Amino acid sequence: MVKQQPMNRIYASIALGLGWLLFLALWLFYYATTYSVLQNIAVFIVSIVVVTAIAIALWVPWAMKQA
């Protein structure tokens, strides 16, 4: 029997990925031109770090419960 909790994590992961893509598109459309290339690369890297940290925080508790 499938538990409901991992499905919520899957939906949250999908929403996280889509939210990150939306943030990136809005950043590139509205703000990227006012910053240098290095600053835009920094924003991209920081956004990846933040999304990865949130995804890890979502999935580690579930993984720790697995045998």
N, C-alpha and C positions, 0 to 999 in steps of 0.2 A: 504494500500500500504506500502511495506517494504522500509525503507530508506536504502541507501547504507552505511552510516557511521557506524552503528553497525556491519555490516559484516566485515569492515576493522578492527574493534576492536577485533572481533572474530578471524580473521586470525592472528592479532598481538599477541593475547593471545596464540594461538596454536604455533606460531613461538617462543614466549617467553618460553613456556614450553619445546619445543624441543631443543631450544638453551641452556636452563639450563641443560637438560639431557646430551647434548653433552659436555658442560663445565665440568660437573661432571665426565663423563666417561674419558675425556682427563686428568682431574686432577688426578683421581685415577690411570690412566695408566702411566702417565709420572712423576708426582710430589709427590704423596702421600708417596712414600717410603723414601723420603729425610726429611720428617717432622714427628713429634711425633703424637701419636694418638690424643692428646688434640688439637694440631694445626690443624689436619685434621678435627676434629669435629668443630673447630672454623670456618674453611673455609666453611664447609657445612652450618653452621648456618648463617654466613654472606651472603652466596649465596642465601639462602632462603629469608633473609631480603631484599636483593637487588631485587630479582625477585618479591617479594610481593609488594615492593614500586613501581616498574614499573607498575605492574598490577593495583594497586590502582590508580596511576596517569592516566592510560588508561581509567578506567571505572568510576571514580567519576564524571567527567564532564558530561558524558552521564546520570548517575543516578540522578544528580541534575536537569536535564531537565525533568525527568519523574514526572508525577502527583502523 
